[in-house]
Amino acid sequence: MDLMYAWGGGSSLFQGNRLERCFRDVHAAGQHIAVATQSNLEPIGRVLFGLDPGTSRF
């Protein structure tokens, strides 16, 4: 995605450009995963040890 964004040139910077939207979506998804990882480690560990996860996220 980064390479396509770079090849898109200056026009890919404008809001409304499809490349700009894809670039933001891809990077936002990566940030959500990175941020959520730490808060999910304890429940995952509990499940691996056969315990109740102790939390409901939904």
PQR file of N, CA, C, O and H, with PARSE charges and radii, in Angstrom:
ATOM      1  N   MET A   1       0.822  -1.179   0.000 -0.4000 1.5000
ATOM      2  CA  MET A   1       0.000   0.000   0.000 -0.0000 2.0000
ATOM      3  C   MET A   1       0.869   1.246   0.000  0.5500 1.7000
ATOM      4  O   MET A   1       0.575   2.203  -0.717 -0.5500 1.4000
ATOM      5  N   ASP A   2       1.926   1.250   0.787 -0.4000 1.5000
ATOM      6  CA  ASP A   2       2.801   2.424   0.846 -0.0000 2.0000
ATOM      7  C   ASP A   2       3.417   2.716  -0.519  0.5500 1.7000
ATOM      8  O   ASP A   2       3.545   3.876  -0.913 -0.5500 1.4000
ATOM      9  H   ASP A   2       2.165   0.473   1.369  0.4000 1.0000
ATOM     10  N   LEU A   3       3.797   1.665  -1.234 -0.4000 1.5000
ATOM     11  CA  LEU A   3       4.401   1.847  -2.550 -0.0000 2.0000
ATOM     12  C   LEU A   3       3.382   2.420  -3.540  0.5500 1.7000
ATOM     13  O   LEU A   3       3.703   3.328  -4.306 -0.5500 1.4000
ATOM     14  H   LEU A   3       3.693   0.723  -0.914  0.4000 1.0000
ATOM     15  N   MET A   4       2.170   1.898  -3.525 -0.4000 1.5000
ATOM     16  CA  MET A   4       1.127   2.425  -4.408 -0.0000 2.0000
ATOM     17  C   MET A   4       0.825   3.883  -4.074  0.5500 1.7000
ATOM     18  O   MET A   4       0.612   4.701  -4.969 -0.5500 1.4000
ATOM     19  H   MET A   4       1.908   1.160  -2.903  0.4000 1.0000
ATOM     20  N   TYR A   5       0.807   4.197  -2.800 -0.4000 1.5000
ATOM     21  CA  TYR A   5       0.557   5.571  -2.362 -0.0000 2.0000
ATOM     22  C   TYR A   5       1.655   6.494  -2.883  0.5500 1.7000
ATOM     23  O   TYR A   5       1.374   7.592  -3.362 -0.5500 1.4000
ATOM     24  H   TYR A   5       0.980   3.532  -2.073  0.4000 1.0000
ATOM     25  N   ALA A   6       2.895   6.047  -2.789 -0.4000 1.5000
ATOM     26  CA  ALA A   6       4.021   6.845  -3.278 -0.0000 2.0000
ATOM     27  C   ALA A   6       3.948   7.021  -4.796  0.5500 1.7000
ATOM     28  O   ALA A   6       4.208   8.111  -5.305 -0.5500 1.4000
ATOM     29  H   ALA A   6       3.123   5.155  -2.400  0.4000 1.0000
ATOM     30  N   TRP A   7       3.600   5.968  -5.512 -0.4000 1.5000
ATOM     31  CA  TRP A   7       3.484   6.053  -6.968 -0.0000 2.0000
ATOM     32  C   TRP A   7       2.325   6.951  -7.390  0.5500 1.7000
ATOM     33  O   TRP A   7       2.334   7.503  -8.490 -0.5500 1.4000
ATOM     34  H   TRP A   7       3.389   5.082  -5.098  0.4000 1.0000
ATOM     35  N   GLY A   8       1.333   7.098  -6.524 -0.4000 1.5000
ATOM     36  CA  GLY A   8       0.181   7.934  -6.852 -0.0000 2.0000
ATOM     37  C   GLY A   8       0.525   9.407  -6.925  0.5500 1.7000
ATOM     38  O   GLY A   8      -0.235  10.202  -7.477 -0.5500 1.4000
ATOM     39  H   GLY A   8       1.325   6.649  -5.630  0.4000 1.0000
ATOM     40  N   GLY A   9       1.662   9.770  -6.375 -0.4000 1.5000
ATOM     41  CA  GLY A   9       2.099  11.162  -6.419 -0.0000 2.0000
ATOM     42  C   GLY A   9       1.271  12.071  -5.533  0.5500 1.7000
ATOM     43  O   GLY A   9       0.586  11.617  -4.617 -0.5500 1.4000
ATOM     44  H   GLY A   9       2.280   9.124  -5.927  0.4000 1.0000
ATOM     45  N   GLY A  10       1.343  13.351  -5.818 -0.4000 1.5000
ATOM     46  CA  GLY A  10       0.677  14.355  -4.997 -0.0000 2.0000
ATOM     47  C   GLY A  10      -0.833  14.213  -4.947  0.5500 1.7000
ATOM     48  O   GLY A  10      -1.458  14.582  -3.952 -0.5500 1.4000
ATOM     49  H   GLY A  10       1.899  13.720  -6.563  0.4000 1.0000
ATOM     50  N   SER A  11      -1.426  13.683  -6.008 -0.4000 1.5000
ATOM     51  CA  SER A  11      -2.888  13.556  -6.016 -0.0000 2.0000
ATOM     52  C   SER A  11      -3.383  12.554  -4.985  0.5500 1.7000
ATOM     53  O   SER A  11      -4.538  12.626  -4.565 -0.5500 1.4000
ATOM     54  H   SER A  11      -0.919  13.383  -6.815  0.4000 1.0000
ATOM     55  N   SER A  12      -2.523  11.610  -4.563 -0.4000 1.5000
ATOM     56  CA  SER A  12      -2.965  10.641  -3.555 -0.0000 2.0000
ATOM     57  C   SER A  12      -3.089  11.244  -2.174  0.5500 1.7000
ATOM     58  O   SER A  12      -3.594  10.591  -1.260 -0.5500 1.4000
ATOM     59  H   SER A  12      -1.585  11.552  -4.904  0.4000 1.0000
ATOM     60  N   LEU A  13      -2.640  12.470  -2.001 -0.4000 1.5000
ATOM     61  CA  LEU A  13      -2.750  13.133  -0.699 -0.0000 2.0000
ATOM     62  C   LEU A  13      -4.137  13.708  -0.447  0.5500 1.7000
ATOM     63  O   LEU A  13      -4.524  13.915   0.703 -0.5500 1.4000
ATOM     64  H   LEU A  13      -2.229  13.000  -2.743  0.4000 1.0000
ATOM     65  N   PHE A  14      -4.876  13.964  -1.500 -0.4000 1.5000
ATOM     66  CA  PHE A  14      -6.155  14.658  -1.360 -0.0000 2.0000
ATOM     67  C   PHE A  14      -7.233  13.754  -0.791  0.5500 1.7000
ATOM     68  O   PHE A  14      -7.392  12.608  -1.212 -0.5500 1.4000
ATOM     69  H   PHE A  14      -4.562  13.795  -2.434  0.4000 1.0000
ATOM     70  N   GLN A  15      -7.972  14.289   0.172 -0.4000 1.5000
ATOM     71  CA  GLN A  15      -9.082  13.550   0.750 -0.0000 2.0000
ATOM     72  C   GLN A  15     -10.103  13.293  -0.353  0.5500 1.7000
ATOM     73  O   GLN A  15     -10.424  14.185  -1.138 -0.5500 1.4000
ATOM     74  H   GLN A  15      -7.843  15.220   0.514  0.4000 1.0000
ATOM     75  N   GLY A  16     -10.598  12.091  -0.402 -0.4000 1.5000
ATOM     76  CA  GLY A  16     -11.518  11.708  -1.459 -0.0000 2.0000
ATOM     77  C   GLY A  16     -10.850  10.859  -2.528  0.5500 1.7000
ATOM     78  O   GLY A  16     -11.533  10.157  -3.273 -0.5500 1.4000
ATOM     79  H   GLY A  16     -10.338  11.366   0.235  0.4000 1.0000
ATOM     80  N   ASN A  17      -9.538  10.911  -2.613 -0.4000 1.5000
ATOM     81  CA  ASN A  17      -8.806  10.058  -3.537 -0.0000 2.0000
ATOM     82  C   ASN A  17      -8.856   8.631  -3.001  0.5500 1.7000
ATOM     83  O   ASN A  17      -8.671   8.415  -1.803 -0.5500 1.4000
ATOM     84  H   ASN A  17      -8.983  11.481  -2.008  0.4000 1.0000
ATOM     85  N   ARG A  18      -9.103   7.665  -3.864 -0.4000 1.5000
ATOM     86  CA  ARG A  18      -9.236   6.273  -3.407 -0.0000 2.0000
ATOM     87  C   ARG A  18      -7.968   5.761  -2.738  0.5500 1.7000
ATOM     88  O   ARG A  18      -8.038   5.016  -1.760 -0.5500 1.4000
ATOM     89  H   ARG A  18      -9.254   7.841  -4.837  0.4000 1.0000
ATOM     90  N   LEU A  19      -6.807   6.155  -3.260 -0.4000 1.5000
ATOM     91  CA  LEU A  19      -5.550   5.717  -2.643 -0.0000 2.0000
ATOM     92  C   LEU A  19      -5.404   6.294  -1.242  0.5500 1.7000
ATOM     93  O   LEU A  19      -4.933   5.614  -0.331 -0.5500 1.4000
ATOM     94  H   LEU A  19      -6.749   6.760  -4.054  0.4000 1.0000
ATOM     95  N   GLU A  20      -5.806   7.541  -1.072 -0.4000 1.5000
ATOM     96  CA  GLU A  20      -5.706   8.174   0.250 -0.0000 2.0000
ATOM     97  C   GLU A  20      -6.575   7.426   1.253  0.5500 1.7000
ATOM     98  O   GLU A  20      -6.162   7.188   2.388 -0.5500 1.4000
ATOM     99  H   GLU A  20      -6.189   8.094  -1.812  0.4000 1.0000
ATOM    100  N   ARG A  21      -7.777   7.058   0.828 -0.4000 1.5000
ATOM    101  CA  ARG A  21      -8.698   6.342   1.714 -0.0000 2.0000
ATOM    102  C   ARG A  21      -8.150   4.956   2.067  0.5500 1.7000
ATOM    103  O   ARG A  21      -8.192   4.550   3.228 -0.5500 1.4000
ATOM    104  H   ARG A  21      -8.112   7.251  -0.094  0.4000 1.0000
ATOM    105  N   CYS A  22      -7.642   4.241   1.081 -0.4000 1.5000
ATOM    106  CA  CYS A  22      -7.062   2.914   1.327 -0.0000 2.0000
ATOM    107  C   CYS A  22      -5.852   3.012   2.249  0.5500 1.7000
ATOM    108  O   CYS A  22      -5.677   2.186   3.145 -0.5500 1.4000
ATOM    109  H   CYS A  22      -7.608   4.571   0.138  0.4000 1.0000
ATOM    110  N   PHE A  23      -5.018   4.026   2.023 -0.4000 1.5000
ATOM    111  CA  PHE A  23      -3.839   4.233   2.858 -0.0000 2.0000
ATOM    112  C   PHE A  23      -4.259   4.427   4.320  0.5500 1.7000
ATOM    113  O   PHE A  23      -3.692   3.806   5.219 -0.5500 1.4000
ATOM    114  H   PHE A  23      -5.161   4.697   1.294  0.4000 1.0000
ATOM    115  N   ARG A  24      -5.253   5.291   4.552 -0.4000 1.5000
ATOM    116  CA  ARG A  24      -5.720   5.533   5.920 -0.0000 2.0000
ATOM    117  C   ARG A  24      -6.321   4.275   6.533  0.5500 1.7000
ATOM    118  O   ARG A  24      -6.059   3.967   7.696 -0.5500 1.4000
ATOM    119  H   ARG A  24      -5.714   5.795   3.822  0.4000 1.0000
ATOM    120  N   ASP A  25      -7.129   3.541   5.758 -0.4000 1.5000
ATOM    121  CA  ASP A  25      -7.767   2.334   6.280 -0.0000 2.0000
ATOM    122  C   ASP A  25      -6.744   1.279   6.677  0.5500 1.7000
ATOM    123  O   ASP A  25      -6.846   0.679   7.748 -0.5500 1.4000
ATOM    124  H   ASP A  25      -7.342   3.791   4.814  0.4000 1.0000
ATOM    125  N   VAL A  26      -5.762   1.055   5.817 -0.4000 1.5000
ATOM    126  CA  VAL A  26      -4.732   0.047   6.101 -0.0000 2.0000
ATOM    127  C   VAL A  26      -3.946   0.424   7.350  0.5500 1.7000
ATOM    128  O   VAL A  26      -3.693  -0.426   8.204 -0.5500 1.4000
ATOM    129  H   VAL A  26      -5.680   1.542   4.948  0.4000 1.0000
ATOM    130  N   HIS A  27      -3.558   1.686   7.463 -0.4000 1.5000
ATOM    131  CA  HIS A  27      -2.775   2.104   8.617 -0.0000 2.0000
ATOM    132  C   HIS A  27      -3.610   2.174   9.894  0.5500 1.7000
ATOM    133  O   HIS A  27      -3.090   1.915  10.979 -0.5500 1.4000
ATOM    134  H   HIS A  27      -3.763   2.377   6.770  0.4000 1.0000
ATOM    135  N   ALA A  28      -4.880   2.514   9.787 -0.4000 1.5000
ATOM    136  CA  ALA A  28      -5.751   2.530  10.964 -0.0000 2.0000
ATOM    137  C   ALA A  28      -5.939   1.114  11.500  0.5500 1.7000
ATOM    138  O   ALA A  28      -5.914   0.899  12.712 -0.5500 1.4000
ATOM    139  H   ALA A  28      -5.303   2.725   8.906  0.4000 1.0000
ATOM    140  N   ALA A  29      -6.126   0.157  10.610 -0.4000 1.5000
ATOM    141  CA  ALA A  29      -6.283  -1.233  11.042 -0.0000 2.0000
ATOM    142  C   ALA A  29      -5.042  -1.709  11.782  0.5500 1.7000
ATOM    143  O   ALA A  29      -5.146  -2.395  12.799 -0.5500 1.4000
ATOM    144  H   ALA A  29      -6.146   0.332   9.625  0.4000 1.0000
ATOM    145  N   GLY A  30      -3.884  -1.351  11.279 -0.4000 1.5000
ATOM    146  CA  GLY A  30      -2.635  -1.723  11.952 -0.0000 2.0000
ATOM    147  C   GLY A  30      -2.526  -1.120  13.333  0.5500 1.7000
ATOM    148  O   GLY A  30      -2.018  -1.767  14.250 -0.5500 1.4000
ATOM    149  H   GLY A  30      -3.800  -0.794  10.453  0.4000 1.0000
ATOM    150  N   GLN A  31      -2.984   0.086  13.500 -0.4000 1.5000
ATOM    151  CA  GLN A  31      -2.931   0.738  14.808 -0.0000 2.0000
ATOM    152  C   GLN A  31      -3.901   0.085  15.786  0.5500 1.7000
ATOM    153  O   GLN A  31      -3.575  -0.066  16.963 -0.5500 1.4000
ATOM    154  H   GLN A  31      -3.396   0.611  12.756  0.4000 1.0000
ATOM    155  N   HIS A  32      -5.077  -0.302  15.323 -0.4000 1.5000
ATOM    156  CA  HIS A  32      -6.041  -0.950  16.215 -0.0000 2.0000
ATOM    157  C   HIS A  32      -5.478  -2.265  16.742  0.5500 1.7000
ATOM    158  O   HIS A  32      -5.623  -2.580  17.923 -0.5500 1.4000
ATOM    159  H   HIS A  32      -5.342  -0.180  14.367  0.4000 1.0000
ATOM    160  N   ILE A  33      -4.851  -3.012  15.880 -0.4000 1.5000
ATOM    161  CA  ILE A  33      -4.268  -4.288  16.293 -0.0000 2.0000
ATOM    162  C   ILE A  33      -3.141  -4.053  17.290  0.5500 1.7000
ATOM    163  O   ILE A  33      -3.048  -4.752  18.299 -0.5500 1.4000
ATOM    164  H   ILE A  33      -4.734  -2.756  14.921  0.4000 1.0000
ATOM    165  N   ALA A  34      -2.289  -3.077  17.013 -0.4000 1.5000
ATOM    166  CA  ALA A  34      -1.158  -2.793  17.900 -0.0000 2.0000
ATOM    167  C   ALA A  34      -1.628  -2.320  19.264  0.5500 1.7000
ATOM    168  O   ALA A  34      -1.060  -2.709  20.285 -0.5500 1.4000
ATOM    169  H   ALA A  34      -2.365  -2.509  16.193  0.4000 1.0000
ATOM    170  N   VAL A  35      -2.643  -1.499  19.294 -0.4000 1.5000
ATOM    171  CA  VAL A  35      -3.145  -0.960  20.563 -0.0000 2.0000
ATOM    172  C   VAL A  35      -3.885  -2.029  21.349  0.5500 1.7000
ATOM    173  O   VAL A  35      -3.755  -2.099  22.571 -0.5500 1.4000
ATOM    174  H   VAL A  35      -3.105  -1.183  18.465  0.4000 1.0000
ATOM    175  N   ALA A  36      -4.653  -2.855  20.670 -0.4000 1.5000
ATOM    176  CA  ALA A  36      -5.481  -3.847  21.348 -0.0000 2.0000
ATOM    177  C   ALA A  36      -4.687  -5.053  21.838  0.5500 1.7000
ATOM    178  O   ALA A  36      -5.167  -5.783  22.705 -0.5500 1.4000
ATOM    179  H   ALA A  36      -4.758  -2.798  19.677  0.4000 1.0000
ATOM    180  N   THR A  37      -3.503  -5.279  21.314 -0.4000 1.5000
ATOM    181  CA  THR A  37      -2.739  -6.475  21.661 -0.0000 2.0000
ATOM    182  C   THR A  37      -2.496  -6.577  23.156  0.5500 1.7000
ATOM    183  O   THR A  37      -2.754  -7.624  23.749 -0.5500 1.4000
ATOM    184  H   THR A  37      -3.114  -4.686  20.609  0.4000 1.0000
ATOM    185  N   GLN A  38      -2.008  -5.523  23.774 -0.4000 1.5000
ATOM    186  CA  GLN A  38      -1.673  -5.572  25.196 -0.0000 2.0000
ATOM    187  C   GLN A  38      -2.902  -5.862  26.057  0.5500 1.7000
ATOM    188  O   GLN A  38      -2.819  -6.645  27.003 -0.5500 1.4000
ATOM    189  H   GLN A  38      -1.798  -4.672  23.293  0.4000 1.0000
ATOM    190  N   SER A  39      -4.025  -5.249  25.745 -0.4000 1.5000
ATOM    191  CA  SER A  39      -5.220  -5.455  26.563 -0.0000 2.0000
ATOM    192  C   SER A  39      -5.812  -6.844  26.369  0.5500 1.7000
ATOM    193  O   SER A  39      -6.624  -7.283  27.183 -0.5500 1.4000
ATOM    194  H   SER A  39      -4.093  -4.613  24.976  0.4000 1.0000
ATOM    195  N   ASN A  40      -5.425  -7.540  25.314 -0.4000 1.5000
ATOM    196  CA  ASN A  40      -5.949  -8.881  25.063 -0.0000 2.0000
ATOM    197  C   ASN A  40      -5.054  -9.990  25.584  0.5500 1.7000
ATOM    198  O   ASN A  40      -5.469 -11.149  25.598 -0.5500 1.4000
ATOM    199  H   ASN A  40      -4.766  -7.183  24.652  0.4000 1.0000
ATOM    200  N   LEU A  41      -3.847  -9.677  26.011 -0.4000 1.5000
ATOM    201  CA  LEU A  41      -2.918 -10.729  26.425 -0.0000 2.0000
ATOM    202  C   LEU A  41      -3.394 -11.494  27.660  0.5500 1.7000
ATOM    203  O   LEU A  41      -3.295 -12.721  27.695 -0.5500 1.4000
ATOM    204  H   LEU A  41      -3.510  -8.736  26.000  0.4000 1.0000
ATOM    205  N   GLU A  42      -3.901 -10.800  28.659 -0.4000 1.5000
ATOM    206  CA  GLU A  42      -4.343 -11.497  29.874 -0.0000 2.0000
ATOM    207  C   GLU A  42      -5.505 -12.444  29.592  0.5500 1.7000
ATOM    208  O   GLU A  42      -5.429 -13.607  29.987 -0.5500 1.4000
ATOM    209  H   GLU A  42      -3.981  -9.804  28.630  0.4000 1.0000
ATOM    210  N   PRO A  43      -6.582 -12.005  28.926 -0.5600 1.5000
ATOM    211  CA  PRO A  43      -7.666 -12.950  28.637  0.2800 2.0000
ATOM    212  C   PRO A  43      -7.215 -14.131  27.776  0.5500 1.7000
ATOM    213  O   PRO A  43      -7.679 -15.253  27.977 -0.5500 1.4000
ATOM    214  N   ILE A  44      -6.322 -13.890  26.829 -0.4000 1.5000
ATOM    215  CA  ILE A  44      -5.820 -14.985  25.989 -0.0000 2.0000
ATOM    216  C   ILE A  44      -5.044 -15.981  26.840  0.5500 1.7000
ATOM    217  O   ILE A  44      -5.219 -17.191  26.693 -0.5500 1.4000
ATOM    218  H   ILE A  44      -5.945 -12.978  26.666  0.4000 1.0000
ATOM    219  N   GLY A  45      -4.200 -15.491  27.717 -0.4000 1.5000
ATOM    220  CA  GLY A  45      -3.451 -16.365  28.615 -0.0000 2.0000
ATOM    221  C   GLY A  45      -4.362 -17.176  29.520  0.5500 1.7000
ATOM    222  O   GLY A  45      -4.120 -18.359  29.760 -0.5500 1.4000
ATOM    223  H   GLY A  45      -4.057 -14.508  27.837  0.4000 1.0000
ATOM    224  N   ARG A  46      -5.414 -16.533  30.021 -0.4000 1.5000
ATOM    225  CA  ARG A  46      -6.365 -17.242  30.887 -0.0000 2.0000
ATOM    226  C   ARG A  46      -7.036 -18.389  30.130  0.5500 1.7000
ATOM    227  O   ARG A  46      -7.183 -19.490  30.661 -0.5500 1.4000
ATOM    228  H   ARG A  46      -5.610 -15.573  29.826  0.4000 1.0000
ATOM    229  N   VAL A  47      -7.437 -18.126  28.897 -0.4000 1.5000
ATOM    230  CA  VAL A  47      -8.083 -19.163  28.086 -0.0000 2.0000
ATOM    231  C   VAL A  47      -7.108 -20.303  27.805  0.5500 1.7000
ATOM    232  O   VAL A  47      -7.500 -21.469  27.842 -0.5500 1.4000
ATOM    233  H   VAL A  47      -7.318 -17.232  28.465  0.4000 1.0000
ATOM    234  N   LEU A  48      -5.851 -19.986  27.527 -0.4000 1.5000
ATOM    235  CA  LEU A  48      -4.857 -21.026  27.258 -0.0000 2.0000
ATOM    236  C   LEU A  48      -4.624 -21.927  28.469  0.5500 1.7000
ATOM    237  O   LEU A  48      -4.257 -23.092  28.320 -0.5500 1.4000
ATOM    238  H   LEU A  48      -5.533 -19.038  27.498  0.4000 1.0000
ATOM    239  N   PHE A  49      -4.839 -21.383  29.666 -0.4000 1.5000
ATOM    240  CA  PHE A  49      -4.694 -22.180  30.888 -0.0000 2.0000
ATOM    241  C   PHE A  49      -6.018 -22.805  31.319  0.5500 1.7000
ATOM    242  O   PHE A  49      -6.125 -23.351  32.417 -0.5500 1.4000
ATOM    243  H   PHE A  49      -5.137 -20.436  29.787  0.4000 1.0000
ATOM    244  N   GLY A  50      -7.022 -22.722  30.452 -0.4000 1.5000
ATOM    245  CA  GLY A  50      -8.302 -23.352  30.740 -0.0000 2.0000
ATOM    246  C   GLY A  50      -9.173 -22.565  31.701  0.5500 1.7000
ATOM    247  O   GLY A  50     -10.127 -23.114  32.253 -0.5500 1.4000
ATOM    248  H   GLY A  50      -6.936 -22.278  29.560  0.4000 1.0000
ATOM    249  N   LEU A  51      -8.868 -21.295  31.915 -0.4000 1.5000
ATOM    250  CA  LEU A  51      -9.644 -20.454  32.820 -0.0000 2.0000
ATOM    251  C   LEU A  51     -10.638 -19.604  32.038  0.5500 1.7000
ATOM    252  O   LEU A  51     -10.527 -19.446  30.822 -0.5500 1.4000
ATOM    253  H   LEU A  51      -8.093 -20.849  31.466  0.4000 1.0000
ATOM    254  N   ASP A  52     -11.597 -19.069  32.756 -0.4000 1.5000
ATOM    255  CA  ASP A  52     -12.535 -18.129  32.163 -0.0000 2.0000
ATOM    256  C   ASP A  52     -11.766 -16.859  31.787  0.5500 1.7000
ATOM    257  O   ASP A  52     -10.934 -16.404  32.572 -0.5500 1.4000
ATOM    258  H   ASP A  52     -11.687 -19.197  33.743  0.4000 1.0000
ATOM    259  N   PRO A  53     -12.016 -16.284  30.630 -0.5600 1.5000
ATOM    260  CA  PRO A  53     -11.267 -15.087  30.240  0.2800 2.0000
ATOM    261  C   PRO A  53     -11.475 -13.912  31.186  0.5500 1.7000
ATOM    262  O   PRO A  53     -10.650 -12.999  31.233 -0.5500 1.4000
ATOM    263  N   GLY A  54     -12.574 -13.930  31.941 -0.4000 1.5000
ATOM    264  CA  GLY A  54     -12.780 -12.901  32.955 -0.0000 2.0000
ATOM    265  C   GLY A  54     -13.254 -11.567  32.428  0.5500 1.7000
ATOM    266  O   GLY A  54     -13.403 -10.620  33.199 -0.5500 1.4000
ATOM    267  H   GLY A  54     -13.244 -14.671  31.903  0.4000 1.0000
ATOM    268  N   THR A  55     -13.494 -11.468  31.141 -0.4000 1.5000
ATOM    269  CA  THR A  55     -13.958 -10.206  30.583 -0.0000 2.0000
ATOM    270  C   THR A  55     -14.792 -10.467  29.342  0.5500 1.7000
ATOM    271  O   THR A  55     -14.611 -11.463  28.642 -0.5500 1.4000
ATOM    272  H   THR A  55     -13.373 -12.238  30.514  0.4000 1.0000
ATOM    273  N   SER A  56     -15.689  -9.564  29.096 -0.4000 1.5000
ATOM    274  CA  SER A  56     -16.488  -9.634  27.880 -0.0000 2.0000
ATOM    275  C   SER A  56     -16.299  -8.337  27.122  0.5500 1.7000
ATOM    276  O   SER A  56     -16.620  -7.266  27.636 -0.5500 1.4000
ATOM    277  H   SER A  56     -15.836  -8.755  29.665  0.4000 1.0000
ATOM    278  N   ARG A  57     -15.798  -8.418  25.941 -0.4000 1.5000
ATOM    279  CA  ARG A  57     -15.523  -7.216  25.148 -0.0000 2.0000
ATOM    280  C   ARG A  57     -16.723  -6.791  24.310  0.5500 1.7000
ATOM    281  O   ARG A  57     -16.743  -5.678  23.785 -0.5500 1.4000
ATOM    282  H   ARG A  57     -15.538  -9.289  25.523  0.4000 1.0000
ATOM    283  N   PHE A  58     -17.717  -7.657  24.177 -0.4000 1.5000
ATOM    284  CA  PHE A  58     -18.839  -7.324  23.305 -0.0000 2.0000
ATOM    285  C   PHE A  58     -20.130  -7.370  24.057  0.5500 1.7000
ATOM    286  O   PHE A  58     -21.189  -7.117  23.481 -0.5500 1.4000
ATOM    287  H   PHE A  58     -17.700  -8.561  24.603  0.4000 1.0000
TER
END
